[in-house]
Amino acid sequence: MIFPFVSHLILAGLLGIHSQIVTVSEVSVKAGGSISIPCLYELTYKNDVKYLCKGRVFWTCSVITNERFSISDDTNKGIFTVTINDLRDEDTSSYYWCAVKIIGMSDVKKRFQLSVTSGMPSLYVGQQEISAFDRGSVTIRCHSEYTEGAQWCRLSILGRSCATGPTGSIDGTAVTINSSVPKVFTVTMSKLRTESSGWYLCVNRHSEMPVHVTVHELPSTTSTTISPTTARPSPTTTQYSSLRTSAAPHTAHPTNSTINGTGGESLQEHKSSKVTILTTTLVLLLLVVLAAFFGWRMMMKRRDKNKPEGSAIAAGSQIGSDPDVHYATIAHTQHAAAQQQENIPEESVTYSTIVIKNSVRQMIEPVDGSVIYSTLHTKTE
């Protein structure tokens, strides 16, 4: 009774039947290409070392340290991904083991087989990395030599969930499989949710091809109404491998729109900037007006200053007691401003003309200091 049970445990340990790792069973890749293999493990092993081992039997396999092989570990989801680049003929028909190093106990492991072909493999996809949005849909084209019995499966630590008919569902996500095109079956997943993200498999009779689907949340739109307290969404980061079998993928990246600040801080800053610009413009306009006004005043003062001051000229004539004598007097008096500008002393100049008929009279020189210019004309009858 004990011997069959022990032999069963030994066989399970050698082949990795009862393992705590889930992965693909067999994949086929064209030479020169690359492949990413997901290895799902229980979260109790998140802090343990993961590695890849090559060999038919685990106890005799060799740990791979070649630079063409790499491992990325997402400890939050419990998935480490093995990526193999530049596949060669020496890699073909080989068995590999996804394994986790357990100190003091047997390592947990799971085996898969890798085939490298010179031509197109019997099952492949254009790209292993697919992106979609929440409540949307996504379509995957699985190129398969055999389309009969085509399946679309999801990998999880509990095993596989598969859709086998034309219509079905996986974990609440609607799945349709269309095999109307020769050597191609098309898988469409609709009513996606963020929980639909994960590793899936195109499956035919002979091999499998892993495909990683990432469902992003819909990009948030900025509302014109800003509430007094706007919550800031916490950014989340997801780590995963994105190596493909052929052409480079066209992966969509979600755009997160965030309204920063609380209490309408962004709106207040916008209004403040407008007020600042308006105030600056008015101040500059006022300065221009003042400068123009003072310039005009200075020009007017300068013009008034340069205007020549007139002089007062008084002329008069009279006839004295003697009707034969005619007196004419012209007084020229300059204004004070002109005298100050030309440094001329204040005085008056008198021009007089006396016409005497038949006689000559003597003129008396004034005593007030004024200057009298006289012209004497004698007229003889």
Buried (B, 14 or more C-beta within 10 A) or exposed (E): EEEEEEEEEEEEBBBBEEBBBBBBEEBBBBBEBBBBBBBBBEEEBBEBEBBBBBBEEBEEBEEBEEEEBBBBBBBEBBBBBBBBBEBEEEBBEBBBBBBBBBEEEEBBBBBBBBBBBEEEBBBBBBBBBBBBBBEBBBEBBBBBBBBEEBBBBBBBBEEBBBBEEEEBBBEEBBBBBBBEEEEBBBBBBBBBBEEBBBBBBBBBBBBBBBBBBBBBBEEEEEEEEBEEEBEEEEEEEEEBBBBBBBEEBEEEEBEEEEBEEBEBEEEEEEEEEEEEEEEEEEEEEEEEEEEEEEEEEEEEEEEEEEEEEEEEEEEEEEEEEEEBBBBBBBBBBBEEEEBEEEEEEEEBBBBBBBBBBEEEEEEEEEEEEEEBEEEEEEEEE
